[in-house]
Structure formats: structure tokens, C-alpha cells
Amino acid sequence: MPNLHFELVTPEKLLRSEDVHMVVVPGIEGDFAVLEGHAPFMTVIRPGEIAIYSSATTVTGRIAIEGGFAEVNDKGLTILAEAATEVA
């Protein structure tokens, strides 16, 4: 059941704003997963691929990003990416 609010923003536009189960993000110190209730933090992200999960085992989207920042707070996960492209 999706319960984490996820937003992906680039300088041009808001690309995603949806409730999901989990998002795996390419952090500067390694990939990390964010689920509902994750501890608040902010980090730099490296170029790589974001994986969006609608359930524990179902990937519903992959997005290539060119780096940026990720913030987790009580409202969910927000990624501010320098550039982002949907992966087919």
C-alpha cells in the first residue's frame, strides 16, 4: 500500500508528485531506500537512477537523474534534481 509522499522536481518543472511504497535513491555515499516514517535528513545525490516502488517488490518507475539533493521530512521525500529523464 503506497504511503510515502514523493516529489521529484527539476529546475524546469515538477516531474512527479505521488504516493508510493518506497523510493531507492543514489546517494553520494551509496544507494538508500526511503519508506514512510524514515528519519528526517538531507543529502547530496549523485548521478544515477531512482527506482520507485508501488509495493515491496513492484518497481513502477525508473528515472535517470544528474545529481542534486534529497530531503526526507515528516511530509515525505523531495528530490531536487539538476536534470531527470524517465527510463523506458
A tleap script that builds the chain and sets N, CA, C and O, in Angstrom:
source leaprc.protein.ff14SB
mol = sequence {
  NMET PRO ASN LEU HIE PHE GLU LEU VAL THR
  PRO GLU LYS LEU LEU ARG SER GLU ASP VAL
  HIE MET VAL VAL VAL PRO GLY ILE GLU GLY
  ASP PHE ALA VAL LEU GLU GLY HIE ALA PRO
  PHE MET THR VAL ILE ARG PRO GLY GLU ILE
  ALA ILE TYR SER SER ALA THR THR VAL THR
  GLY ARG ILE ALA ILE GLU GLY GLY PHE ALA
  GLU VAL ASN ASP LYS GLY LEU THR ILE LEU
  ALA GLU ALA ALA THR GLU VAL CALA
}
set mol.1.N position { 0.841 -1.185 0.000 }
set mol.1.CA position { 0.000 0.000 0.000 }
set mol.1.C position { 0.882 1.242 0.000 }
set mol.1.O position { 1.700 1.410 0.904 }
set mol.2.N position { 0.736 2.111 -0.987 }
set mol.2.CA position { 1.533 3.336 -1.045 }
set mol.2.C position { 1.218 4.263 0.121 }
set mol.2.O position { 0.051 4.523 0.416 }
set mol.3.N position { 2.258 4.760 0.785 }
set mol.3.CA position { 2.016 5.650 1.911 }
set mol.3.C position { 3.132 6.664 2.136 }
set mol.3.O position { 3.118 7.375 3.141 }
set mol.4.N position { 4.091 6.746 1.229 }
set mol.4.CA position { 5.149 7.745 1.286 }
set mol.4.C position { 4.878 8.765 0.189 }
set mol.4.O position { 4.728 8.397 -0.976 }
set mol.5.N position { 4.814 10.037 0.550 }
set mol.5.CA position { 4.618 11.051 -0.488 }
set mol.5.C position { 5.970 11.379 -1.107 }
set mol.5.O position { 6.925 11.686 -0.394 }
set mol.6.N position { 6.054 11.315 -2.440 }
set mol.6.CA position { 7.295 11.504 -3.178 }
set mol.6.C position { 7.116 12.609 -4.205 }
set mol.6.O position { 6.144 12.618 -4.961 }
set mol.7.N position { 8.067 13.545 -4.227 }
set mol.7.CA position { 8.072 14.590 -5.249 }
set mol.7.C position { 9.451 14.665 -5.878 }
set mol.7.O position { 10.469 14.622 -5.187 }
set mol.8.N position { 9.470 14.777 -7.205 }
set mol.8.CA position { 10.706 14.944 -7.969 }
set mol.8.C position { 10.585 16.247 -8.742 }
set mol.8.O position { 9.676 16.429 -9.550 }
set mol.9.N position { 11.532 17.159 -8.473 }
set mol.9.CA position { 11.487 18.492 -9.058 }
set mol.9.C position { 12.802 18.768 -9.789 }
set mol.9.O position { 13.879 18.464 -9.276 }
set mol.10.N position { 12.709 19.345 -10.988 }
set mol.10.CA position { 13.881 19.829 -11.715 }
set mol.10.C position { 13.741 21.349 -11.829 }
set mol.10.O position { 12.691 21.893 -11.488 }
set mol.11.N position { 14.776 22.038 -12.302 }
set mol.11.CA position { 14.631 23.490 -12.478 }
set mol.11.C position { 13.501 23.867 -13.439 }
set mol.11.O position { 12.959 24.969 -13.354 }
set mol.12.N position { 13.146 22.959 -14.349 }
set mol.12.CA position { 12.100 23.262 -15.325 }
set mol.12.C position { 10.684 23.013 -14.822 }
set mol.12.O position { 9.768 23.776 -15.129 }
set mol.13.N position { 10.498 21.909 -14.022 }
set mol.13.CA position { 9.127 21.568 -13.631 }
set mol.13.C position { 9.079 20.502 -12.549 }
set mol.13.O position { 10.090 19.888 -12.210 }
set mol.14.N position { 7.894 20.302 -12.024 }
set mol.14.CA position { 7.600 19.206 -11.112 }
set mol.14.C position { 7.336 17.969 -11.965 }
set mol.14.O position { 6.358 17.932 -12.711 }
set mol.15.N position { 8.196 16.955 -11.863 }
set mol.15.CA position { 8.050 15.753 -12.688 }
set mol.15.C position { 7.143 14.703 -12.062 }
set mol.15.O position { 6.382 14.042 -12.769 }
set mol.16.N position { 7.215 14.546 -10.761 }
set mol.16.CA position { 6.406 13.549 -10.067 }
set mol.16.C position { 5.907 14.120 -8.752 }
set mol.16.O position { 6.626 14.847 -8.067 }
set mol.17.N position { 4.688 13.793 -8.408 }
set mol.17.CA position { 4.116 14.076 -7.107 }
set mol.17.C position { 3.089 12.992 -6.869 }
set mol.17.O position { 1.978 13.052 -7.397 }
set mol.18.N position { 3.461 11.991 -6.067 }
set mol.18.CA position { 2.599 10.828 -5.898 }
set mol.18.C position { 2.899 10.121 -4.590 }
set mol.18.O position { 3.946 10.332 -3.977 }
set mol.19.N position { 1.963 9.279 -4.171 }
set mol.19.CA position { 2.166 8.430 -3.010 }
set mol.19.C position { 2.679 7.083 -3.487 }
set mol.19.O position { 2.114 6.483 -4.401 }
set mol.20.N position { 3.753 6.611 -2.866 }
set mol.20.CA position { 4.412 5.372 -3.261 }
set mol.20.C position { 4.719 4.550 -2.016 }
set mol.20.O position { 4.519 5.011 -0.893 }
set mol.21.N position { 5.206 3.331 -2.223 }
set mol.21.CA position { 5.608 2.478 -1.109 }
set mol.21.C position { 7.035 2.813 -0.669 }
set mol.21.O position { 7.309 2.957 0.523 }
set mol.22.N position { 7.952 2.937 -1.658 }
set mol.22.CA position { 9.361 3.144 -1.359 }
set mol.22.C position { 10.049 3.764 -2.568 }
set mol.22.O position { 9.626 3.569 -3.708 }
set mol.23.N position { 11.118 4.514 -2.303 }
set mol.23.CA position { 11.960 5.069 -3.362 }
set mol.23.C position { 13.412 4.752 -3.007 }
set mol.23.O position { 13.845 4.974 -1.876 }
set mol.24.N position { 14.164 4.227 -3.989 }
set mol.24.CA position { 15.596 3.980 -3.806 }
set mol.24.C position { 16.341 5.077 -4.560 }
set mol.24.O position { 16.101 5.308 -5.745 }
set mol.25.N position { 17.246 5.748 -3.853 }
set mol.25.CA position { 17.907 6.957 -4.362 }
set mol.25.C position { 19.425 6.747 -4.375 }
set mol.25.O position { 19.971 6.165 -3.438 }
set mol.26.N position { 20.116 7.216 -5.430 }
set mol.26.CA position { 21.578 7.114 -5.464 }
set mol.26.C position { 22.235 8.223 -4.638 }
set mol.26.O position { 22.507 9.310 -5.148 }
set mol.27.N position { 22.479 7.943 -3.385 }
set mol.27.CA position { 23.109 8.919 -2.505 }
set mol.27.C position { 24.597 9.042 -2.771 }
set mol.27.O position { 25.196 8.165 -3.394 }
set mol.28.N position { 25.182 10.101 -2.310 }
set mol.28.CA position { 26.599 10.354 -2.529 }
set mol.28.C position { 27.459 9.297 -1.834 }
set mol.28.O position { 28.576 9.029 -2.277 }
set mol.29.N position { 26.960 8.692 -0.753 }
set mol.29.CA position { 27.700 7.654 -0.036 }
set mol.29.C position { 27.144 6.262 -0.305 }
set mol.29.O position { 27.507 5.310 0.385 }
set mol.30.N position { 26.285 6.133 -1.280 }
set mol.30.CA position { 25.678 4.841 -1.618 }
set mol.30.C position { 24.180 4.970 -1.751 }
set mol.30.O position { 23.593 5.955 -1.303 }
set mol.31.N position { 23.558 3.977 -2.366 }
set mol.31.CA position { 22.109 3.993 -2.546 }
set mol.31.C position { 21.410 3.872 -1.192 }
set mol.31.O position { 21.899 3.195 -0.288 }
set mol.32.N position { 20.254 4.542 -1.065 }
set mol.32.CA position { 19.455 4.421 0.151 }
set mol.32.C position { 17.983 4.345 -0.223 }
set mol.32.O position { 17.547 4.905 -1.229 }
set mol.33.N position { 17.227 3.636 0.615 }
set mol.33.CA position { 15.789 3.480 0.404 }
set mol.33.C position { 15.041 4.325 1.427 }
set mol.33.O position { 15.456 4.439 2.581 }
set mol.34.N position { 13.931 4.917 0.986 }
set mol.34.CA position { 13.104 5.718 1.872 }
set mol.34.C position { 11.704 5.117 1.895 }
set mol.34.O position { 11.072 4.938 0.854 }
set mol.35.N position { 11.236 4.811 3.092 }
set mol.35.CA position { 9.888 4.332 3.344 }
set mol.35.C position { 9.188 5.330 4.261 }
set mol.35.O position { 9.831 6.217 4.823 }
set mol.36.N position { 7.884 5.189 4.412 }
set mol.36.CA position { 7.154 6.045 5.339 }
set mol.36.C position { 7.763 5.921 6.732 }
set mol.36.O position { 8.105 4.822 7.169 }
set mol.37.N position { 7.896 7.043 7.424 }
set mol.37.CA position { 8.424 7.032 8.777 }
set mol.37.C position { 9.941 7.119 8.849 }
set mol.37.O position { 10.510 7.015 9.936 }
set mol.38.N position { 10.608 7.307 7.708 }
set mol.38.CA position { 12.068 7.424 7.699 }
set mol.38.C position { 12.496 8.637 8.521 }
set mol.38.O position { 11.789 9.644 8.562 }
set mol.39.N position { 13.637 8.541 9.166 }
set mol.39.CA position { 14.172 9.660 9.942 }
set mol.39.C position { 14.456 10.841 9.013 }
set mol.39.O position { 14.922 10.641 7.891 }
set mol.40.N position { 14.186 12.050 9.457 }
set mol.40.CA position { 14.451 13.229 8.628 }
set mol.40.C position { 15.948 13.395 8.357 }
set mol.40.O position { 16.778 13.199 9.245 }
set mol.41.N position { 16.272 13.753 7.139 }
set mol.41.CA position { 17.644 14.100 6.787 }
set mol.41.C position { 17.674 14.760 5.422 }
set mol.41.O position { 16.684 14.757 4.690 }
set mol.42.N position { 18.833 15.330 5.089 }
set mol.42.CA position { 19.042 15.944 3.782 }
set mol.42.C position { 20.409 15.505 3.302 }
set mol.42.O position { 21.351 15.443 4.093 }
set mol.43.N position { 20.537 15.194 1.998 }
set mol.43.CA position { 21.801 14.714 1.463 }
set mol.43.C position { 21.967 15.102 0.006 }
set mol.43.O position { 20.997 15.409 -0.687 }
set mol.44.N position { 23.195 15.082 -0.441 }
set mol.44.CA position { 23.516 15.263 -1.855 }
set mol.44.C position { 23.294 13.920 -2.542 }
set mol.44.O position { 23.594 12.868 -1.977 }
set mol.45.N position { 22.768 13.961 -3.761 }
set mol.45.CA position { 22.630 12.721 -4.528 }
set mol.45.C position { 23.541 12.791 -5.745 }
set mol.45.O position { 23.798 13.864 -6.292 }
set mol.46.N position { 24.024 11.622 -6.157 }
set mol.46.CA position { 24.936 11.542 -7.289 }
set mol.46.C position { 24.149 11.194 -8.548 }
set mol.46.O position { 23.001 10.761 -8.453 }
set mol.47.N position { 24.742 11.373 -9.717 }
set mol.47.CA position { 24.079 10.915 -10.944 }
set mol.47.C position { 23.822 9.412 -10.861 }
set mol.47.O position { 24.676 8.650 -10.410 }
set mol.48.N position { 22.655 9.004 -11.294 }
set mol.48.CA position { 22.271 7.598 -11.221 }
set mol.48.C position { 20.816 7.421 -11.568 }
set mol.48.O position { 20.257 8.171 -12.368 }
set mol.49.N position { 20.200 6.413 -10.956 }
set mol.49.CA position { 18.820 6.075 -11.272 }
set mol.49.C position { 17.994 5.930 -10.002 }
set mol.49.O position { 18.401 5.252 -9.058 }
set mol.50.N position { 16.831 6.575 -9.987 }
set mol.50.CA position { 15.867 6.448 -8.899 }
set mol.50.C position { 14.923 5.302 -9.259 }
set mol.50.O position { 14.446 5.223 -10.391 }
set mol.51.N position { 14.656 4.421 -8.306 }
set mol.51.CA position { 13.672 3.348 -8.501 }
set mol.51.C position { 12.475 3.631 -7.601 }
set mol.51.O position { 12.627 3.838 -6.397 }
set mol.52.N position { 11.279 3.638 -8.199 }
set mol.52.CA position { 10.044 3.926 -7.477 }
set mol.52.C position { 9.249 2.636 -7.344 }
set mol.52.O position { 8.981 1.964 -8.341 }
set mol.53.N position { 8.868 2.285 -6.111 }
set mol.53.CA position { 8.151 1.044 -5.823 }
set mol.53.C position { 6.721 1.336 -5.392 }
set mol.53.O position { 6.492 2.214 -4.560 }
set mol.54.N position { 5.752 0.602 -5.955 }
set mol.54.CA position { 4.361 0.727 -5.513 }
set mol.54.C position { 4.052 -0.272 -4.405 }
set mol.54.O position { 3.081 -0.102 -3.668 }
set mol.55.N position { 4.878 -1.320 -4.282 }
set mol.55.CA position { 4.799 -2.295 -3.191 }
set mol.55.C position { 6.227 -2.743 -2.907 }
set mol.55.O position { 7.165 -2.272 -3.551 }
set mol.56.N position { 6.397 -3.641 -1.956 }
set mol.56.CA position { 7.741 -4.068 -1.569 }
set mol.56.C position { 8.522 -4.712 -2.706 }
set mol.56.O position { 9.753 -4.708 -2.689 }
set mol.57.N position { 7.822 -5.266 -3.695 }
set mol.57.CA position { 8.501 -5.987 -4.779 }
set mol.57.C position { 8.190 -5.468 -6.181 }
set mol.57.O position { 8.677 -6.036 -7.159 }
set mol.58.N position { 7.406 -4.423 -6.304 }
set mol.58.CA position { 6.979 -3.943 -7.619 }
set mol.58.C position { 7.552 -2.566 -7.942 }
set mol.58.O position { 7.176 -1.566 -7.331 }
set mol.59.N position { 8.470 -2.528 -8.916 }
set mol.59.CA position { 9.026 -1.263 -9.381 }
set mol.59.C position { 8.091 -0.699 -10.436 }
set mol.59.O position { 7.821 -1.352 -11.443 }
set mol.60.N position { 7.594 0.514 -10.210 }
set mol.60.CA position { 6.659 1.123 -11.156 }
set mol.60.C position { 7.284 2.243 -11.971 }
set mol.60.O position { 6.657 2.773 -12.888 }
set mol.61.N position { 8.521 2.606 -11.637 }
set mol.61.CA position { 9.177 3.660 -12.403 }
set mol.61.C position { 10.658 3.715 -12.129 }
set mol.61.O position { 11.120 3.423 -11.026 }
set mol.62.N position { 11.394 4.096 -13.154 }
set mol.62.CA position { 12.836 4.328 -13.036 }
set mol.62.C position { 13.131 5.662 -13.716 }
set mol.62.O position { 12.679 5.924 -14.830 }
set mol.63.N position { 13.892 6.486 -13.027 }
set mol.63.CA position { 14.199 7.812 -13.543 }
set mol.63.C position { 15.698 8.055 -13.408 }
set mol.63.O position { 16.257 7.947 -12.317 }
set mol.64.N position { 16.339 8.384 -14.523 }
set mol.64.CA position { 17.760 8.749 -14.502 }
set mol.64.C position { 17.869 10.194 -14.060 }
set mol.64.O position { 17.147 11.060 -14.555 }
set mol.65.N position { 18.785 10.455 -13.115 }
set mol.65.CA position { 18.974 11.818 -12.637 }
set mol.65.C position { 20.443 12.217 -12.759 }
set mol.65.O position { 21.335 11.370 -12.793 }
set mol.66.N position { 20.666 13.510 -12.823 }
set mol.66.CA position { 22.013 14.057 -12.992 }
set mol.66.C position { 22.548 14.672 -11.709 }
set mol.66.O position { 23.370 15.587 -11.758 }
set mol.67.N position { 22.097 14.184 -10.569 }
set mol.67.CA position { 22.552 14.721 -9.291 }
set mol.67.C position { 21.590 15.747 -8.741 }
set mol.67.O position { 20.626 16.133 -9.401 }
set mol.68.N position { 21.860 16.184 -7.528 }
set mol.68.CA position { 21.001 17.157 -6.879 }
set mol.68.C position { 20.972 16.935 -5.383 }
set mol.68.O position { 21.992 16.599 -4.780 }
set mol.69.N position { 19.793 17.123 -4.773 }
set mol.69.CA position { 19.617 16.990 -3.331 }
set mol.69.C position { 18.354 16.200 -3.036 }
set mol.69.O position { 17.392 16.234 -3.803 }
set mol.70.N position { 18.369 15.480 -1.902 }
set mol.70.CA position { 17.186 14.777 -1.424 }
set mol.70.C position { 16.908 15.223 0.003 }
set mol.70.O position { 17.828 15.366 0.808 }
set mol.71.N position { 15.642 15.441 0.310 }
set mol.71.CA position { 15.234 15.791 1.664 }
set mol.71.C position { 14.112 14.872 2.099 }
set mol.71.O position { 13.117 14.706 1.393 }
set mol.72.N position { 14.282 14.276 3.269 }
set mol.72.CA position { 13.233 13.465 3.882 }
set mol.72.C position { 12.770 14.223 5.115 }
set mol.72.O position { 13.576 14.614 5.959 }
set mol.73.N position { 11.448 14.428 5.207 }
set mol.73.CA position { 10.885 15.075 6.394 }
set mol.73.C position { 9.541 14.429 6.698 }
set mol.73.O position { 9.190 13.409 6.104 }
set mol.74.N position { 8.789 15.018 7.619 }
set mol.74.CA position { 7.510 14.417 8.005 }
set mol.74.C position { 6.475 14.445 6.882 }
set mol.74.O position { 5.451 13.768 6.979 }
set mol.75.N position { 6.720 15.215 5.818 }
set mol.75.CA position { 5.802 15.265 4.675 }
set mol.75.C position { 6.150 14.235 3.608 }
set mol.75.O position { 5.334 13.970 2.725 }
set mol.76.N position { 7.359 13.640 3.670 }
set mol.76.CA position { 7.754 12.638 2.681 }
set mol.76.C position { 9.151 12.889 2.142 }
set mol.76.O position { 10.009 13.435 2.835 }
set mol.77.N position { 9.368 12.482 0.894 }
set mol.77.CA position { 10.662 12.607 0.218 }
set mol.77.C position { 10.541 13.586 -0.936 }
set mol.77.O position { 9.661 13.459 -1.787 }
set mol.78.N position { 11.435 14.562 -0.953 }
set mol.78.CA position { 11.515 15.502 -2.069 }
set mol.78.C position { 12.914 15.429 -2.650 }
set mol.78.O position { 13.904 15.539 -1.926 }
set mol.79.N position { 12.991 15.241 -3.973 }
set mol.79.CA position { 14.267 15.244 -4.667 }
set mol.79.C position { 14.302 16.459 -5.581 }
set mol.79.O position { 13.411 16.666 -6.405 }
set mol.80.N position { 15.358 17.261 -5.417 }
set mol.80.CA position { 15.603 18.398 -6.291 }
set mol.80.C position { 16.746 17.979 -7.202 }
set mol.80.O position { 17.907 18.006 -6.796 }
set mol.81.N position { 16.425 17.592 -8.425 }
set mol.81.CA position { 17.413 17.062 -9.360 }
set mol.81.C position { 17.853 18.127 -10.345 }
set mol.81.O position { 17.061 18.976 -10.755 }
set mol.82.N position { 19.126 18.076 -10.722 }
set mol.82.CA position { 19.638 19.002 -11.725 }
set mol.82.C position { 18.979 18.733 -13.076 }
set mol.82.O position { 18.672 19.666 -13.818 }
set mol.83.N position { 18.760 17.448 -13.395 }
set mol.83.CA position { 18.040 17.022 -14.597 }
set mol.83.C position { 17.534 15.615 -14.354 }
set mol.83.O position { 18.131 14.863 -13.585 }
set mol.84.N position { 16.436 15.254 -15.007 }
set mol.84.CA position { 15.864 13.924 -14.825 }
set mol.84.C position { 15.164 13.481 -16.101 }
set mol.84.O position { 14.547 14.281 -16.804 }
set mol.85.N position { 15.278 12.160 -16.385 }
set mol.85.CA position { 14.675 11.578 -17.580 }
set mol.85.C position { 14.084 10.217 -17.242 }
set mol.85.O position { 14.743 9.385 -16.619 }
set mol.86.N position { 12.840 9.992 -17.655 }
set mol.86.CA position { 12.219 8.677 -17.450 }
set mol.86.C position { 13.021 7.616 -18.205 }
set mol.86.O position { 13.439 7.838 -19.342 }
set mol.87.N position { 13.231 6.462 -17.564 }
set mol.87.CA position { 13.919 5.347 -18.203 }
set mol.87.C position { 12.865 4.397 -18.741 }
set mol.87.O position { 11.951 4.000 -18.018 }
set mol.88.N position { 12.992 4.031 -20.008 }
set mol.88.CA position { 11.976 3.166 -20.637 }
set mol.88.C position { 12.008 1.758 -20.134 }
set mol.88.O position { 11.214 0.927 -20.575 }
savepdb mol mol.pdb
quit
